[in-house]
Each structure stands twice: as structure tokens, then as C-alpha cells.
């Protein structure tokens, strides 16, 4: 999807969809394929950060954006990088990957 189009990736009609760039990560059962998908996502995010001057503080999961239409629910996404449905050690490790890419 072009970067100048709004998708439904974060908070359904909220500021997350209107003001952020959503990047989806494929989920695979095979660990090798999953690691490659995470590597590619980290490289893509690093590239987008550099092109648009986005700081690491603004690299957030979909969980960050509260869905007001859904009783202030927070989407536990990306699921493969959440700990018990919330950002934690897995998300922190992924952010470190992005900062090193």
C-alpha cells in the first residue's frame, strides 16, 4: 500500500491509522521463515525511519493505539512480538533489531 494512503492497521478511524505508517509482519510456523520475516521487517522499518526521520520512540506496535470504537481495546499485535498480549521482552528485542539494522 502506498505510504500516502490510510489503511486499517491500528485503531479503526483513529489517529493511529491517520498519522502512522503501518507495517505488517507475516507469521510462519517454521522458525527459519519467521526469523527471516522479522529480519526483513526490521530492515524495512529502519529504512522508513531513515527516509522520514522517525525516531525510535515512534516505533510502536499496533497495541500502542487505543481503539476507542471498541471500548478502548488495545490490539495485541503484532502477536508474535507480544508477551501475554502486551509489549514486553519480545517487543524490546525487536526494537533493538530495528535500531541495529
C-alpha positions as CSV (number, residue, x, y, z in Angstrom):
1,X,0.0,0.0,0.0
2,X,1.4,3.4,-0.9
3,X,2.6,5.5,2.1
4,X,0.2,8.3,1.3
5,X,-2.9,6.0,1.7
6,X,-4.6,5.3,5.0
7,X,-5.1,1.6,6.0
8,X,-6.9,0.0,8.8
9,X,-3.9,-1.3,10.7
10,X,-4.1,0.2,14.1
11,X,-7.1,1.8,15.7
12,X,-10.0,1.9,13.2
13,X,-10.6,5.6,12.3
14,X,-8.3,6.9,15.0
15,X,-5.0,8.8,14.9
16,X,-3.0,5.6,14.5
17,X,-4.5,5.0,11.1
18,X,-4.4,8.6,10.1
19,X,-0.9,9.6,11.3
20,X,1.2,6.5,11.4
21,X,2.8,4.1,8.9
22,X,1.6,0.5,9.4
23,X,3.9,-2.4,8.7
24,X,2.5,-5.9,8.8
25,X,4.7,-8.9,9.6
26,X,3.9,-12.3,8.1
27,X,3.6,-15.1,10.7
28,X,5.0,-18.6,9.8
29,X,5.0,-21.9,11.7
30,X,8.6,-22.6,10.5
31,X,11.1,-20.7,12.8
32,X,13.6,-20.1,10.0
33,X,11.0,-18.4,7.8
34,X,9.7,-16.4,10.8
35,X,13.2,-15.2,11.6
36,X,13.7,-14.0,8.0
37,X,10.3,-12.2,8.1
38,X,11.3,-10.4,11.3
39,X,14.7,-9.5,9.8
40,X,13.0,-8.1,6.7
41,X,10.5,-6.2,8.8
42,X,13.3,-4.7,10.9
43,X,15.2,-3.7,7.8
44,X,12.1,-2.1,6.3
45,X,11.3,-0.2,9.5
46,X,15.0,1.0,9.7
47,X,14.8,2.2,6.1
48,X,11.4,4.0,6.6
49,X,12.8,5.6,9.8
50,X,15.8,7.0,7.9
51,X,13.8,8.2,4.9
52,X,11.3,10.1,7.1
53,X,13.4,11.0,10.1
54,X,11.3,8.9,12.5
55,X,12.8,8.4,16.0
56,X,12.8,5.0,17.8
57,X,10.3,6.4,20.3
58,X,7.8,6.4,17.4
59,X,8.4,2.7,16.5
60,X,5.3,1.3,18.3
61,X,3.2,-1.9,18.0
62,X,-0.5,-1.7,16.9
63,X,-1.1,-2.2,20.7
64,X,0.0,1.4,21.3
65,X,-3.1,2.8,19.6
66,X,-6.3,2.5,21.7
67,X,-9.4,1.6,19.8
68,X,-12.0,3.9,21.2
69,X,-14.7,2.4,19.0
70,X,-14.1,-1.0,20.7
71,X,-14.3,0.0,24.4
72,X,-10.7,1.3,24.5
73,X,-9.4,-2.1,23.5
74,X,-5.7,-2.4,22.5
75,X,-5.0,-4.8,19.7
76,X,-2.4,-7.4,20.9
77,X,-0.4,-7.0,17.7
78,X,2.0,-8.0,16.3
79,X,1.1,-11.2,18.2
80,X,4.4,-12.8,17.6
81,X,6.2,-9.9,19.3
82,X,3.8,-9.6,22.3
83,X,4.2,-11.1,25.8
84,X,0.8,-12.2,27.1
85,X,-0.8,-9.8,24.6
86,X,1.3,-6.8,25.6
87,X,4.6,-5.3,24.6
88,X,7.4,-6.7,26.7
89,X,10.7,-8.5,26.2
90,X,9.9,-9.8,22.7
91,X,9.0,-6.3,21.5
92,X,12.1,-4.8,23.1
93,X,14.3,-7.3,21.3
94,X,12.6,-6.5,18.0
95,X,13.1,-2.8,18.6
96,X,16.8,-3.5,19.2
97,X,16.9,-5.3,15.9
98,X,15.4,-2.3,14.2
99,X,17.9,0.1,15.8
100,X,20.8,-2.1,14.6
101,X,19.6,-2.5,11.0
